[in-house]
Structures are given as structure tokens and as C-alpha cells.
Amino acid sequence: MLEEQKAAVLSARCTTAMIRAMGMAAENQSRQHRGESPAYTEEAFQRIIEEEGTHWNAVCELLYR
């Protein structure tokens, strides 16, 4: 894979993770305004990093293989 392709893949992964996290944060905020408990915990947000492959080891593996 070319360097430009790797950069595009990483950018897409990061963008997807950010969109997911923003949606989860918005849902938590809506629930907070209604006086409800959060739908998503810190573990759920951390899981996004693993699932989307944006943690350190996954990024290094993508960029340096």
C-alpha cells in the first residue's frame, strides 16, 4: 500500500471514530438534559478506539508495515 493510501485509510478510521464518539456524546447530553443516566460509559468510548483501529499499535502497524 502506498503512503498516500495508508494516510487515507488512517484518516477514514479517525473520522469514523470521531463521528461515532460525537453521536454517543450527543445522546449522553440529551439524556442528561432529560435527567436520565448516560447511555454510554467511558468503556464504550474506549471501545471505539479498539474497534476502529485508531489505537497506537494499530496505527503503527498500518503505517510501518
mmJSON file of the N, C-alpha and C atoms, coordinates in Angstrom:
{"data_MODEL":{"atom_site":{
"group_PDB":["ATOM","ATOM","ATOM","ATOM","ATOM","ATOM","ATOM","ATOM","ATOM","ATOM","ATOM","ATOM","ATOM","ATOM","ATOM","ATOM","ATOM","ATOM","ATOM","ATOM","ATOM","ATOM","ATOM","ATOM","ATOM","ATOM","ATOM","ATOM","ATOM","ATOM","ATOM","ATOM","ATOM","ATOM","ATOM","ATOM","ATOM","ATOM","ATOM","ATOM","ATOM","ATOM","ATOM","ATOM","ATOM","ATOM","ATOM","ATOM","ATOM","ATOM","ATOM","ATOM","ATOM","ATOM","ATOM","ATOM","ATOM","ATOM","ATOM","ATOM","ATOM","ATOM","ATOM","ATOM","ATOM","ATOM","ATOM","ATOM","ATOM","ATOM","ATOM","ATOM","ATOM","ATOM","ATOM","ATOM","ATOM","ATOM","ATOM","ATOM","ATOM","ATOM","ATOM","ATOM","ATOM","ATOM","ATOM","ATOM","ATOM","ATOM","ATOM","ATOM","ATOM","ATOM","ATOM","ATOM","ATOM","ATOM","ATOM","ATOM","ATOM","ATOM","ATOM","ATOM","ATOM","ATOM","ATOM","ATOM","ATOM","ATOM","ATOM","ATOM","ATOM","ATOM","ATOM","ATOM","ATOM","ATOM","ATOM","ATOM","ATOM","ATOM","ATOM","ATOM","ATOM","ATOM","ATOM","ATOM","ATOM","ATOM","ATOM","ATOM","ATOM","ATOM","ATOM","ATOM","ATOM","ATOM","ATOM","ATOM","ATOM","ATOM","ATOM","ATOM","ATOM","ATOM","ATOM","ATOM","ATOM","ATOM","ATOM","ATOM","ATOM","ATOM","ATOM","ATOM","ATOM","ATOM","ATOM","ATOM","ATOM","ATOM","ATOM","ATOM","ATOM","ATOM","ATOM","ATOM","ATOM","ATOM","ATOM","ATOM","ATOM","ATOM","ATOM","ATOM","ATOM","ATOM","ATOM","ATOM","ATOM","ATOM","ATOM","ATOM","ATOM","ATOM","ATOM","ATOM","ATOM","ATOM","ATOM","ATOM","ATOM","ATOM","ATOM"],
"id":[1,2,3,4,5,6,7,8,9,10,11,12,13,14,15,16,17,18,19,20,21,22,23,24,25,26,27,28,29,30,31,32,33,34,35,36,37,38,39,40,41,42,43,44,45,46,47,48,49,50,51,52,53,54,55,56,57,58,59,60,61,62,63,64,65,66,67,68,69,70,71,72,73,74,75,76,77,78,79,80,81,82,83,84,85,86,87,88,89,90,91,92,93,94,95,96,97,98,99,100,101,102,103,104,105,106,107,108,109,110,111,112,113,114,115,116,117,118,119,120,121,122,123,124,125,126,127,128,129,130,131,132,133,134,135,136,137,138,139,140,141,142,143,144,145,146,147,148,149,150,151,152,153,154,155,156,157,158,159,160,161,162,163,164,165,166,167,168,169,170,171,172,173,174,175,176,177,178,179,180,181,182,183,184,185,186,187,188,189,190,191,192,193,194,195],
"type_symbol":["N","C","C","N","C","C","N","C","C","N","C","C","N","C","C","N","C","C","N","C","C","N","C","C","N","C","C","N","C","C","N","C","C","N","C","C","N","C","C","N","C","C","N","C","C","N","C","C","N","C","C","N","C","C","N","C","C","N","C","C","N","C","C","N","C","C","N","C","C","N","C","C","N","C","C","N","C","C","N","C","C","N","C","C","N","C","C","N","C","C","N","C","C","N","C","C","N","C","C","N","C","C","N","C","C","N","C","C","N","C","C","N","C","C","N","C","C","N","C","C","N","C","C","N","C","C","N","C","C","N","C","C","N","C","C","N","C","C","N","C","C","N","C","C","N","C","C","N","C","C","N","C","C","N","C","C","N","C","C","N","C","C","N","C","C","N","C","C","N","C","C","N","C","C","N","C","C","N","C","C","N","C","C","N","C","C","N","C","C","N","C","C","N","C","C"],
"label_atom_id":["N","CA","C","N","CA","C","N","CA","C","N","CA","C","N","CA","C","N","CA","C","N","CA","C","N","CA","C","N","CA","C","N","CA","C","N","CA","C","N","CA","C","N","CA","C","N","CA","C","N","CA","C","N","CA","C","N","CA","C","N","CA","C","N","CA","C","N","CA","C","N","CA","C","N","CA","C","N","CA","C","N","CA","C","N","CA","C","N","CA","C","N","CA","C","N","CA","C","N","CA","C","N","CA","C","N","CA","C","N","CA","C","N","CA","C","N","CA","C","N","CA","C","N","CA","C","N","CA","C","N","CA","C","N","CA","C","N","CA","C","N","CA","C","N","CA","C","N","CA","C","N","CA","C","N","CA","C","N","CA","C","N","CA","C","N","CA","C","N","CA","C","N","CA","C","N","CA","C","N","CA","C","N","CA","C","N","CA","C","N","CA","C","N","CA","C","N","CA","C","N","CA","C","N","CA","C","N","CA","C","N","CA","C","N","CA","C","N","CA","C","N","CA","C","N","CA","C"],
"label_alt_id":[null,null,null,null,null,null,null,null,null,null,null,null,null,null,null,null,null,null,null,null,null,null,null,null,null,null,null,null,null,null,null,null,null,null,null,null,null,null,null,null,null,null,null,null,null,null,null,null,null,null,null,null,null,null,null,null,null,null,null,null,null,null,null,null,null,null,null,null,null,null,null,null,null,null,null,null,null,null,null,null,null,null,null,null,null,null,null,null,null,null,null,null,null,null,null,null,null,null,null,null,null,null,null,null,null,null,null,null,null,null,null,null,null,null,null,null,null,null,null,null,null,null,null,null,null,null,null,null,null,null,null,null,null,null,null,null,null,null,null,null,null,null,null,null,null,null,null,null,null,null,null,null,null,null,null,null,null,null,null,null,null,null,null,null,null,null,null,null,null,null,null,null,null,null,null,null,null,null,null,null,null,null,null,null,null,null,null,null,null,null,null,null,null,null,null],
"label_comp_id":["MET","MET","MET","LEU","LEU","LEU","GLU","GLU","GLU","GLU","GLU","GLU","GLN","GLN","GLN","LYS","LYS","LYS","ALA","ALA","ALA","ALA","ALA","ALA","VAL","VAL","VAL","LEU","LEU","LEU","SER","SER","SER","ALA","ALA","ALA","ARG","ARG","ARG","CYS","CYS","CYS","THR","THR","THR","THR","THR","THR","ALA","ALA","ALA","MET","MET","MET","ILE","ILE","ILE","ARG","ARG","ARG","ALA","ALA","ALA","MET","MET","MET","GLY","GLY","GLY","MET","MET","MET","ALA","ALA","ALA","ALA","ALA","ALA","GLU","GLU","GLU","ASN","ASN","ASN","GLN","GLN","GLN","SER","SER","SER","ARG","ARG","ARG","GLN","GLN","GLN","HIS","HIS","HIS","ARG","ARG","ARG","GLY","GLY","GLY","GLU","GLU","GLU","SER","SER","SER","PRO","PRO","PRO","ALA","ALA","ALA","TYR","TYR","TYR","THR","THR","THR","GLU","GLU","GLU","GLU","GLU","GLU","ALA","ALA","ALA","PHE","PHE","PHE","GLN","GLN","GLN","ARG","ARG","ARG","ILE","ILE","ILE","ILE","ILE","ILE","GLU","GLU","GLU","GLU","GLU","GLU","GLU","GLU","GLU","GLY","GLY","GLY","THR","THR","THR","HIS","HIS","HIS","TRP","TRP","TRP","ASN","ASN","ASN","ALA","ALA","ALA","VAL","VAL","VAL","CYS","CYS","CYS","GLU","GLU","GLU","LEU","LEU","LEU","LEU","LEU","LEU","TYR","TYR","TYR","ARG","ARG","ARG"],
"label_asym_id":["A","A","A","A","A","A","A","A","A","A","A","A","A","A","A","A","A","A","A","A","A","A","A","A","A","A","A","A","A","A","A","A","A","A","A","A","A","A","A","A","A","A","A","A","A","A","A","A","A","A","A","A","A","A","A","A","A","A","A","A","A","A","A","A","A","A","A","A","A","A","A","A","A","A","A","A","A","A","A","A","A","A","A","A","A","A","A","A","A","A","A","A","A","A","A","A","A","A","A","A","A","A","A","A","A","A","A","A","A","A","A","A","A","A","A","A","A","A","A","A","A","A","A","A","A","A","A","A","A","A","A","A","A","A","A","A","A","A","A","A","A","A","A","A","A","A","A","A","A","A","A","A","A","A","A","A","A","A","A","A","A","A","A","A","A","A","A","A","A","A","A","A","A","A","A","A","A","A","A","A","A","A","A","A","A","A","A","A","A","A","A","A","A","A","A"],
"label_entity_id":["1","1","1","1","1","1","1","1","1","1","1","1","1","1","1","1","1","1","1","1","1","1","1","1","1","1","1","1","1","1","1","1","1","1","1","1","1","1","1","1","1","1","1","1","1","1","1","1","1","1","1","1","1","1","1","1","1","1","1","1","1","1","1","1","1","1","1","1","1","1","1","1","1","1","1","1","1","1","1","1","1","1","1","1","1","1","1","1","1","1","1","1","1","1","1","1","1","1","1","1","1","1","1","1","1","1","1","1","1","1","1","1","1","1","1","1","1","1","1","1","1","1","1","1","1","1","1","1","1","1","1","1","1","1","1","1","1","1","1","1","1","1","1","1","1","1","1","1","1","1","1","1","1","1","1","1","1","1","1","1","1","1","1","1","1","1","1","1","1","1","1","1","1","1","1","1","1","1","1","1","1","1","1","1","1","1","1","1","1","1","1","1","1","1","1"],
"label_seq_id":[1,1,1,2,2,2,3,3,3,4,4,4,5,5,5,6,6,6,7,7,7,8,8,8,9,9,9,10,10,10,11,11,11,12,12,12,13,13,13,14,14,14,15,15,15,16,16,16,17,17,17,18,18,18,19,19,19,20,20,20,21,21,21,22,22,22,23,23,23,24,24,24,25,25,25,26,26,26,27,27,27,28,28,28,29,29,29,30,30,30,31,31,31,32,32,32,33,33,33,34,34,34,35,35,35,36,36,36,37,37,37,38,38,38,39,39,39,40,40,40,41,41,41,42,42,42,43,43,43,44,44,44,45,45,45,46,46,46,47,47,47,48,48,48,49,49,49,50,50,50,51,51,51,52,52,52,53,53,53,54,54,54,55,55,55,56,56,56,57,57,57,58,58,58,59,59,59,60,60,60,61,61,61,62,62,62,63,63,63,64,64,64,65,65,65],
"pdbx_PDB_ins_code":[null,null,null,null,null,null,null,null,null,null,null,null,null,null,null,null,null,null,null,null,null,null,null,null,null,null,null,null,null,null,null,null,null,null,null,null,null,null,null,null,null,null,null,null,null,null,null,null,null,null,null,null,null,null,null,null,null,null,null,null,null,null,null,null,null,null,null,null,null,null,null,null,null,null,null,null,null,null,null,null,null,null,null,null,null,null,null,null,null,null,null,null,null,null,null,null,null,null,null,null,null,null,null,null,null,null,null,null,null,null,null,null,null,null,null,null,null,null,null,null,null,null,null,null,null,null,null,null,null,null,null,null,null,null,null,null,null,null,null,null,null,null,null,null,null,null,null,null,null,null,null,null,null,null,null,null,null,null,null,null,null,null,null,null,null,null,null,null,null,null,null,null,null,null,null,null,null,null,null,null,null,null,null,null,null,null,null,null,null,null,null,null,null,null,null],
"Cartn_x":[0.849,0.0,0.904,0.567,1.333,1.12,2.068,1.968,0.684,0.311,-0.904,-2.147,-2.125,-3.246,-3.332,-2.181,-2.161,-2.728,-2.328,-2.83,-4.344,-4.846,-6.289,-7.037,-6.497,-7.125,-7.152,-6.034,-5.971,-6.941,-7.009,-7.931,-9.378,-9.715,-11.078,-11.39,-10.437,-10.644,-10.875,-10.044,-10.172,-11.484,-11.874,-13.128,-14.311,-14.294,-15.377,-15.454,-14.305,-14.284,-14.834,-14.453,-14.917,-16.43,-16.942,-18.386,-19.148,-18.666,-19.321,-19.295,-18.133,-17.992,-18.863,-18.938,-19.777,-21.252,-21.676,-23.06,-23.359,-22.426,-22.601,-22.627,-21.747,-21.712,-23.011,-23.529,-24.796,-25.942,-25.959,-27.003,-26.882,-25.657,-25.462,-25.929,-25.635,-26.047,-27.573,-28.213,-29.683,-30.288,-29.714,-30.217,-29.99,-28.855,-28.568,-29.593,-29.949,-30.943,-32.316,-32.592,-33.872,-33.799,-32.631,-32.469,-32.244,-31.844,-31.603,-30.111,-29.813,-28.408,-27.822,-26.499,-25.871,-26.084,-26.221,-26.354,-24.994,-23.941,-22.601,-21.631,-20.83,-19.828,-18.456,-17.471,-16.101,-15.646,-16.061,-15.674,-16.188,-17.385,-17.946,-17.132,-16.702,-15.881,-14.513,-13.941,-12.654,-12.767,-13.904,-14.133,-14.081,-14.519,-14.46,-13.023,-12.103,-10.694,-10.203,-10.578,-10.178,-10.877,-12.172,-12.948,-12.56,-12.251,-11.901,-10.415,-9.633,-8.206,-7.439,-7.79,-7.09,-6.191,-5.978,-5.052,-3.616,-2.669,-1.265,-0.745,-0.944,-0.398,-1.001,-2.298,-2.939,-2.427,-2.23,-1.715,-0.295,0.54,1.929,1.975,1.111,1.076,0.677,-0.278,-0.711,0.394,1.007,1.964,3.327,3.74,5.11,5.245,4.218,4.367,4.679],
"Cartn_y":[-1.165,0.0,1.241,2.196,3.434,4.286,5.172,6.047,6.879,7.356,8.153,7.327,6.072,5.184,4.904,4.712,4.497,5.713,6.889,8.116,8.233,7.849,7.905,6.92,5.73,4.724,5.222,5.753,6.256,7.417,8.309,9.438,8.954,7.971,7.422,6.76,6.024,5.382,6.421,7.446,8.502,9.255,9.53,10.238,9.408,8.132,7.246,7.175,7.052,7.003,8.291,9.419,10.712,10.858,10.457,10.542,9.687,8.49,7.611,8.213,8.715,9.293,10.529,11.352,12.549,12.196,11.163,10.705,10.179,9.438,8.916,10.048,11.027,12.169,12.96,13.128,13.848,13.111,11.801,11.014,11.153,11.096,11.269,12.648,13.666,15.022,15.156,14.577,14.602,13.928,12.808,12.086,12.885,13.566,14.389,15.514,16.131,17.214,16.713,15.443,14.856,14.284,14.395,13.875,12.382,11.795,10.35,10.051,8.807,8.406,8.283,8.399,8.315,6.943,6.943,5.688,5.043,5.862,5.364,5.74,4.774,4.983,5.174,5.441,5.596,4.349,3.186,1.943,1.902,2.407,2.423,3.333,4.455,5.366,4.744,4.076,3.409,2.274,1.606,0.502,0.981,2.208,2.772,2.778,3.175,3.244,1.871,0.854,-0.509,-0.964,-0.764,-1.243,-0.562,0.713,1.444,1.368,0.765,0.605,1.915,2.763,4.038,4.084,2.947,2.911,2.849,3.126,3.269,2.082,0.877,-0.3,-0.491,-0.243,-0.401,0.635,1.859,2.914,2.591,2.17,1.803,0.643,-0.343,-1.486,-1.051,-0.162,0.328,1.124,2.033,2.944,2.33,1.356,0.862,-0.571,-1.111,-2.461,-2.396],
"Cartn_z":[0.0,0.0,0.0,-0.823,-0.906,0.342,0.61,1.783,1.758,0.583,0.456,0.778,0.385,0.678,2.179,2.805,4.252,4.978,4.525,5.141,4.969,3.807,3.557,4.445,4.609,5.474,6.912,7.384,8.753,8.952,7.993,8.078,8.142,7.345,7.352,8.693,9.23,10.535,11.624,11.63,12.645,12.502,11.282,11.033,11.496,11.185,11.608,13.126,13.78,15.246,15.834,15.269,15.775,15.596,14.448,14.212,15.213,15.435,16.406,17.803,18.214,19.556,19.716,18.682,18.759,18.884,18.182,18.305,19.7,20.245,21.6,22.619,22.453,23.373,23.285,22.076,21.897,22.592,22.465,23.139,24.652,25.178,26.618,27.072,26.284,26.642,26.621,25.622,25.56,26.782,27.146,28.316,29.599,29.666,30.84,30.973,29.865,29.889,30.328,30.055,30.48,31.896,32.529,33.883,33.945,32.845,32.773,32.904,33.161,33.245,31.833,31.711,30.386,29.742,28.439,27.694,27.486,27.419,27.112,28.217,28.618,29.661,29.014,29.83,29.35,28.592,29.055,28.381,26.947,26.716,25.364,24.446,24.98,24.179,23.89,24.866,24.666,23.647,23.639,22.705,21.25,21.005,19.649,19.134,19.991,19.596,19.136,19.874,19.514,18.233,18.169,17.025,15.712,15.768,14.548,14.209,15.073,14.789,14.846,15.817,15.946,17.177,17.812,18.943,18.413,19.276,18.888,18.081,18.568,17.885,16.493,16.364,15.057,14.065,14.541,13.662,13.225,14.159,13.824,12.843,13.062,12.154,10.748,10.642,9.336,8.654,9.387,8.773,8.478,9.284,9.182,8.692,8.086,7.531,6.066],
"occupancy":[1.0,1.0,1.0,1.0,1.0,1.0,1.0,1.0,1.0,1.0,1.0,1.0,1.0,1.0,1.0,1.0,1.0,1.0,1.0,1.0,1.0,1.0,1.0,1.0,1.0,1.0,1.0,1.0,1.0,1.0,1.0,1.0,1.0,1.0,1.0,1.0,1.0,1.0,1.0,1.0,1.0,1.0,1.0,1.0,1.0,1.0,1.0,1.0,1.0,1.0,1.0,1.0,1.0,1.0,1.0,1.0,1.0,1.0,1.0,1.0,1.0,1.0,1.0,1.0,1.0,1.0,1.0,1.0,1.0,1.0,1.0,1.0,1.0,1.0,1.0,1.0,1.0,1.0,1.0,1.0,1.0,1.0,1.0,1.0,1.0,1.0,1.0,1.0,1.0,1.0,1.0,1.0,1.0,1.0,1.0,1.0,1.0,1.0,1.0,1.0,1.0,1.0,1.0,1.0,1.0,1.0,1.0,1.0,1.0,1.0,1.0,1.0,1.0,1.0,1.0,1.0,1.0,1.0,1.0,1.0,1.0,1.0,1.0,1.0,1.0,1.0,1.0,1.0,1.0,1.0,1.0,1.0,1.0,1.0,1.0,1.0,1.0,1.0,1.0,1.0,1.0,1.0,1.0,1.0,1.0,1.0,1.0,1.0,1.0,1.0,1.0,1.0,1.0,1.0,1.0,1.0,1.0,1.0,1.0,1.0,1.0,1.0,1.0,1.0,1.0,1.0,1.0,1.0,1.0,1.0,1.0,1.0,1.0,1.0,1.0,1.0,1.0,1.0,1.0,1.0,1.0,1.0,1.0,1.0,1.0,1.0,1.0,1.0,1.0,1.0,1.0,1.0,1.0,1.0,1.0],
"B_iso_or_equiv":[0.0,0.0,0.0,0.0,0.0,0.0,0.0,0.0,0.0,0.0,0.0,0.0,0.0,0.0,0.0,0.0,0.0,0.0,0.0,0.0,0.0,0.0,0.0,0.0,0.0,0.0,0.0,0.0,0.0,0.0,0.0,0.0,0.0,0.0,0.0,0.0,0.0,0.0,0.0,0.0,0.0,0.0,0.0,0.0,0.0,0.0,0.0,0.0,0.0,0.0,0.0,0.0,0.0,0.0,0.0,0.0,0.0,0.0,0.0,0.0,0.0,0.0,0.0,0.0,0.0,0.0,0.0,0.0,0.0,0.0,0.0,0.0,0.0,0.0,0.0,0.0,0.0,0.0,0.0,0.0,0.0,0.0,0.0,0.0,0.0,0.0,0.0,0.0,0.0,0.0,0.0,0.0,0.0,0.0,0.0,0.0,0.0,0.0,0.0,0.0,0.0,0.0,0.0,0.0,0.0,0.0,0.0,0.0,0.0,0.0,0.0,0.0,0.0,0.0,0.0,0.0,0.0,0.0,0.0,0.0,0.0,0.0,0.0,0.0,0.0,0.0,0.0,0.0,0.0,0.0,0.0,0.0,0.0,0.0,0.0,0.0,0.0,0.0,0.0,0.0,0.0,0.0,0.0,0.0,0.0,0.0,0.0,0.0,0.0,0.0,0.0,0.0,0.0,0.0,0.0,0.0,0.0,0.0,0.0,0.0,0.0,0.0,0.0,0.0,0.0,0.0,0.0,0.0,0.0,0.0,0.0,0.0,0.0,0.0,0.0,0.0,0.0,0.0,0.0,0.0,0.0,0.0,0.0,0.0,0.0,0.0,0.0,0.0,0.0,0.0,0.0,0.0,0.0,0.0,0.0],
"pdbx_formal_charge":[null,null,null,null,null,null,null,null,null,null,null,null,null,null,null,null,null,null,null,null,null,null,null,null,null,null,null,null,null,null,null,null,null,null,null,null,null,null,null,null,null,null,null,null,null,null,null,null,null,null,null,null,null,null,null,null,null,null,null,null,null,null,null,null,null,null,null,null,null,null,null,null,null,null,null,null,null,null,null,null,null,null,null,null,null,null,null,null,null,null,null,null,null,null,null,null,null,null,null,null,null,null,null,null,null,null,null,null,null,null,null,null,null,null,null,null,null,null,null,null,null,null,null,null,null,null,null,null,null,null,null,null,null,null,null,null,null,null,null,null,null,null,null,null,null,null,null,null,null,null,null,null,null,null,null,null,null,null,null,null,null,null,null,null,null,null,null,null,null,null,null,null,null,null,null,null,null,null,null,null,null,null,null,null,null,null,null,null,null,null,null,null,null,null,null],
"auth_seq_id":[1,1,1,2,2,2,3,3,3,4,4,4,5,5,5,6,6,6,7,7,7,8,8,8,9,9,9,10,10,10,11,11,11,12,12,12,13,13,13,14,14,14,15,15,15,16,16,16,17,17,17,18,18,18,19,19,19,20,20,20,21,21,21,22,22,22,23,23,23,24,24,24,25,25,25,26,26,26,27,27,27,28,28,28,29,29,29,30,30,30,31,31,31,32,32,32,33,33,33,34,34,34,35,35,35,36,36,36,37,37,37,38,38,38,39,39,39,40,40,40,41,41,41,42,42,42,43,43,43,44,44,44,45,45,45,46,46,46,47,47,47,48,48,48,49,49,49,50,50,50,51,51,51,52,52,52,53,53,53,54,54,54,55,55,55,56,56,56,57,57,57,58,58,58,59,59,59,60,60,60,61,61,61,62,62,62,63,63,63,64,64,64,65,65,65],
"auth_comp_id":["MET","MET","MET","LEU","LEU","LEU","GLU","GLU","GLU","GLU","GLU","GLU","GLN","GLN","GLN","LYS","LYS","LYS","ALA","ALA","ALA","ALA","ALA","ALA","VAL","VAL","VAL","LEU","LEU","LEU","SER","SER","SER","ALA","ALA","ALA","ARG","ARG","ARG","CYS","CYS","CYS","THR","THR","THR","THR","THR","THR","ALA","ALA","ALA","MET","MET","MET","ILE","ILE","ILE","ARG","ARG","ARG","ALA","ALA","ALA","MET","MET","MET","GLY","GLY","GLY","MET","MET","MET","ALA","ALA","ALA","ALA","ALA","ALA","GLU","GLU","GLU","ASN","ASN","ASN","GLN","GLN","GLN","SER","SER","SER","ARG","ARG","ARG","GLN","GLN","GLN","HIS","HIS","HIS","ARG","ARG","ARG","GLY","GLY","GLY","GLU","GLU","GLU","SER","SER","SER","PRO","PRO","PRO","ALA","ALA","ALA","TYR","TYR","TYR","THR","THR","THR","GLU","GLU","GLU","GLU","GLU","GLU","ALA","ALA","ALA","PHE","PHE","PHE","GLN","GLN","GLN","ARG","ARG","ARG","ILE","ILE","ILE","ILE","ILE","ILE","GLU","GLU","GLU","GLU","GLU","GLU","GLU","GLU","GLU","GLY","GLY","GLY","THR","THR","THR","HIS","HIS","HIS","TRP","TRP","TRP","ASN","ASN","ASN","ALA","ALA","ALA","VAL","VAL","VAL","CYS","CYS","CYS","GLU","GLU","GLU","LEU","LEU","LEU","LEU","LEU","LEU","TYR","TYR","TYR","ARG","ARG","ARG"],
"auth_asym_id":["A","A","A","A","A","A","A","A","A","A","A","A","A","A","A","A","A","A","A","A","A","A","A","A","A","A","A","A","A","A","A","A","A","A","A","A","A","A","A","A","A","A","A","A","A","A","A","A","A","A","A","A","A","A","A","A","A","A","A","A","A","A","A","A","A","A","A","A","A","A","A","A","A","A","A","A","A","A","A","A","A","A","A","A","A","A","A","A","A","A","A","A","A","A","A","A","A","A","A","A","A","A","A","A","A","A","A","A","A","A","A","A","A","A","A","A","A","A","A","A","A","A","A","A","A","A","A","A","A","A","A","A","A","A","A","A","A","A","A","A","A","A","A","A","A","A","A","A","A","A","A","A","A","A","A","A","A","A","A","A","A","A","A","A","A","A","A","A","A","A","A","A","A","A","A","A","A","A","A","A","A","A","A","A","A","A","A","A","A","A","A","A","A","A","A"],
"auth_atom_id":["N","CA","C","N","CA","C","N","CA","C","N","CA","C","N","CA","C","N","CA","C","N","CA","C","N","CA","C","N","CA","C","N","CA","C","N","CA","C","N","CA","C","N","CA","C","N","CA","C","N","CA","C","N","CA","C","N","CA","C","N","CA","C","N","CA","C","N","CA","C","N","CA","C","N","CA","C","N","CA","C","N","CA","C","N","CA","C","N","CA","C","N","CA","C","N","CA","C","N","CA","C","N","CA","C","N","CA","C","N","CA","C","N","CA","C","N","CA","C","N","CA","C","N","CA","C","N","CA","C","N","CA","C","N","CA","C","N","CA","C","N","CA","C","N","CA","C","N","CA","C","N","CA","C","N","CA","C","N","CA","C","N","CA","C","N","CA","C","N","CA","C","N","CA","C","N","CA","C","N","CA","C","N","CA","C","N","CA","C","N","CA","C","N","CA","C","N","CA","C","N","CA","C","N","CA","C","N","CA","C","N","CA","C","N","CA","C","N","CA","C","N","CA","C","N","CA","C"],
"pdbx_PDB_model_num":[1,1,1,1,1,1,1,1,1,1,1,1,1,1,1,1,1,1,1,1,1,1,1,1,1,1,1,1,1,1,1,1,1,1,1,1,1,1,1,1,1,1,1,1,1,1,1,1,1,1,1,1,1,1,1,1,1,1,1,1,1,1,1,1,1,1,1,1,1,1,1,1,1,1,1,1,1,1,1,1,1,1,1,1,1,1,1,1,1,1,1,1,1,1,1,1,1,1,1,1,1,1,1,1,1,1,1,1,1,1,1,1,1,1,1,1,1,1,1,1,1,1,1,1,1,1,1,1,1,1,1,1,1,1,1,1,1,1,1,1,1,1,1,1,1,1,1,1,1,1,1,1,1,1,1,1,1,1,1,1,1,1,1,1,1,1,1,1,1,1,1,1,1,1,1,1,1,1,1,1,1,1,1,1,1,1,1,1,1,1,1,1,1,1,1]
}}}
